[in-house]
Amino acid sequence: MRRSGLEGKRSRNLSRDRGSLKIFVKTLFLRSCGVLSGGVLSLFLISSCATYYHKNKVFNEAFEQRDLEAAHAFLEKKKNPEKKKDRFIHYLDKGMLAHQLGNWEESNLYLEKAYIFGEDYKKNLGTDLGSTVDHGLVLYYGEYHEHLIPLYYKALNYLRLNDLDASLVECRRLDIRLQELLDRSTSKKKYTRDAFIHTLMGILYEVKGEYNNSFIAYRNAYEIYRDVYGPVFKIKTPIQLKRDLLKTARMNGFEDEYLRLRKEMNFKEKIPEVESSLGDVVLLWNNGLCPIKDEYEVFFVFAPAAGGFYCRNLDMLIPLPIGSVYQGFESVRITFPKYLSRRPRYSRARVRTSSGKSYGFELLEDVNALSFYLLRERMFKEISKVILRVAAKELLEQEARKVNPWLGLGADILGSLTERSDTRGVQTLPHSIFYTRISLPAGVQKLDLSFHGKGANAIRVEQSIEVESQKTVLSYVTTIDSHAPSD
């Protein structure tokens, strides 16, 4: 909100002048501490400034560099991890690491623990108020995508265990969990359904030979790409999804629907008939690593006539009720969480068959973009939580100042030192998910995959897949190589 007019402008200028000295003193002190402090204070400053990513640097670097044994050793050294406030992250890290190691059953064990945590967790007023002082006092519940993507990995684990029915169950749980999460939110999100979930369900139904269910899932996915992913995430409907939707419409005898969809999509490509001698391989590519959480800070000064806290850098006014407990505050330092992307080293991939045909991949799910979007959606709620946290510290400062001005200054500086955002988050999920479909003769087929990226050496991976005529098989490949976090 913005306030115009001479009275509001004078009030803001006055408040800025009153708050400027306080901000200058605090900033000078904090910078001096960063240069001159030693011993306990130095350790405190380093600890308080470190993000969750940096506090777990040993694990993160080992995982990023595919030193999976070292990453596993780090997690095993943790004392009583299932009793800590970040146990949800621990469950997912253990599950994702076990998946990378090929321990499918162990992976499912920990991913299921994360799922159950999400089912059972209820916010407690006492622990929630603890976040006004220290995020470490509060259970980390997790972002929406952190509850969704692990169920996808459970589905992949069950594929490796040759349990297709269980894999489909995880897809259905994915859709249900998304609805449960959105129902808890008061935000009017455009992101209400996930296209990737429905595409995956369509593929798995096709693997089972349930083409009617497959058509319904593909149609749902197409509508979500059209209505949500296009406008919100700028992700186009994959051409392969259009092919699959039209193919399954024909296979089910839905000729009117086939013609309607073809016209709506303006699809000119011919849909070939299913050849009795060929089978299909659908190949998923899990690429890179998800963004990590960091923070940024702004200063607000109290503007009484304007009726709230004003930030000159953002030109933003946070309105407050007249006579509220905030009256008398001169300035507050506020921190907000933000994401830093880890750009994948490989931006494109191709798969070549033994006959020499080459196929590219299309984007299905942008976990990176989804993460940024969901954080932006909850920022108003985040601002409210931050104001509550800062208010508690400011009230303590006021009481201390009544006893002794220097004690008040000390409380103010301590409040600034401890004003941190919650930077906890799961850091082992993919950056994005792609897919392609290949028609091949029946028998064991070798696929030659190559991955390319600007400034990165291309790598090649071979896969051998058994193909059955007129059937679909689903497989996947993973590359986690990523650049360092950046804005």
Secondary structure, 3 states (H helix, E strand, C coil): CCCCCHHHHHHHHHHHHHHHHHHHHHHHHHHHHHHHCCHHHHHHHHHHHCCHHHHCHHHHHHHHCCCHHHHHHHHHHCCCHHHCCCHHHHHHHHHHHHHHCCCHHHHHHHHHHHHHHHHHCCCCHHHHHHHHCCHHHCCCCCCHHHHHHHHHHHHHHHHHCCCHHHHHHHHHHHHHHHHHHHHHCCCCCCCCCCHHHHHHHHHHHHHHCCHHHHHHHHHHHHHHHHHHHHHHHCCCCCHHHHHHHHHHHHHCCCHHHHHHHHHHCCCCCCCCCCCCCEEEEEEEEEECCCCEEEEEEEEEEEECCCCEEEECCCCEEEECCCCCCCCCCCEEEEEEEEEEECCECCCEEEEECCCCCEEECEEEECHHHHHHHHHHHCHHHHHHHHHHHHHHHHHHHHHHHHHCHHHHHHHHHHHHHCCCCCCCCCCCCCCEEEEEEEEEECEEEEEEEEEEECCEEEEEEEEEEEECCCCEEEEEEEECCECCCEC
